[in-house]
Amino acid sequence: MLEQIDHRGKRFTIDDDDVVDNERINRCRRAVALERQAQRERRELERAKAVAGPAGVNPDVEVLDR
C-alpha cells in the first residue's frame, strides 16, 4: 500500500495493484468469452444460410436475415 496526502491535507492509501490487475484480467476473460460466443453464432448463421439455400429459391430465408 502507498500512503498519500490529498489537496486538503487528508491522508489516504492506495491499495496494491493486484486488485486493479485482477479486474483487468476478469474483463479480458469476459471479452474473450464474448468474442468466442460471437464467432460460434456467426458460424451457426452461416451453416443455417447454407442449408436454407439461396433466397430466390425459398422466400422464407429472408426471415433469417432479419
C-alpha positions as CSV (number, residue, x, y, z in Angstrom):
1,M,0.0,0.0,0.0
2,L,1.1,3.5,-0.7
3,E,0.1,6.3,1.6
4,Q,-0.6,9.7,0.1
5,I,-1.9,13.1,1.2
6,D,-4.6,14.8,-0.9
7,H,-5.0,18.5,-1.7
8,R,-7.0,19.0,1.6
9,G,-4.2,17.5,3.7
10,K,-6.1,14.3,4.4
11,R,-4.2,11.0,4.3
12,F,-5.3,8.2,2.1
13,T,-3.8,4.9,0.9
14,I,-3.6,3.3,-2.5
15,D,-4.1,-0.5,-2.4
16,D,-2.0,-3.0,-4.2
17,D,-2.2,-3.0,-7.9
18,D,-3.3,-6.7,-7.7
19,V,-6.9,-5.6,-7.3
20,V,-6.7,-3.5,-10.4
21,D,-4.9,-6.2,-12.3
22,N,-7.5,-8.8,-11.3
23,E,-10.3,-6.6,-12.5
24,R,-8.5,-6.1,-15.8
25,I,-7.9,-9.8,-16.2
26,N,-11.6,-10.6,-15.5
27,R,-12.6,-8.0,-18.1
28,C,-10.3,-9.5,-20.6
29,R,-11.6,-13.0,-19.9
30,R,-15.2,-11.9,-20.4
31,A,-14.2,-10.1,-23.6
32,V,-12.5,-13.3,-24.9
33,A,-15.6,-15.4,-23.9
34,L,-17.9,-13.0,-25.7
35,E,-15.8,-13.0,-28.8
36,R,-15.9,-16.8,-28.9
37,Q,-19.6,-16.8,-28.5
38,A,-20.0,-14.2,-31.3
39,Q,-17.8,-16.4,-33.6
40,R,-19.9,-19.5,-32.8
41,E,-23.1,-17.6,-33.6
42,R,-21.7,-16.4,-36.9
43,R,-20.7,-20.0,-37.8
44,E,-24.2,-21.2,-36.9
45,L,-25.8,-18.5,-39.0
46,E,-23.6,-19.3,-42.0
47,R,-24.5,-23.0,-41.7
48,A,-28.2,-22.1,-41.5
49,K,-27.9,-20.0,-44.6
50,A,-26.0,-22.8,-46.4
51,V,-28.7,-25.3,-45.5
52,A,-31.6,-23.0,-46.5
53,G,-30.1,-22.3,-49.9
54,P,-30.4,-19.1,-51.9
55,A,-33.1,-16.6,-51.1
56,G,-34.6,-16.8,-54.6
57,V,-35.5,-20.5,-54.2
58,N,-37.1,-20.2,-50.7
59,P,-38.5,-16.8,-49.7
60,D,-38.7,-17.8,-46.0
61,V,-34.9,-17.4,-45.8
62,E,-35.3,-13.7,-45.7
63,V,-36.6,-14.1,-42.2
64,L,-33.2,-15.4,-41.1
65,D,-31.5,-12.3,-42.4
66,R,-33.5,-10.0,-40.1
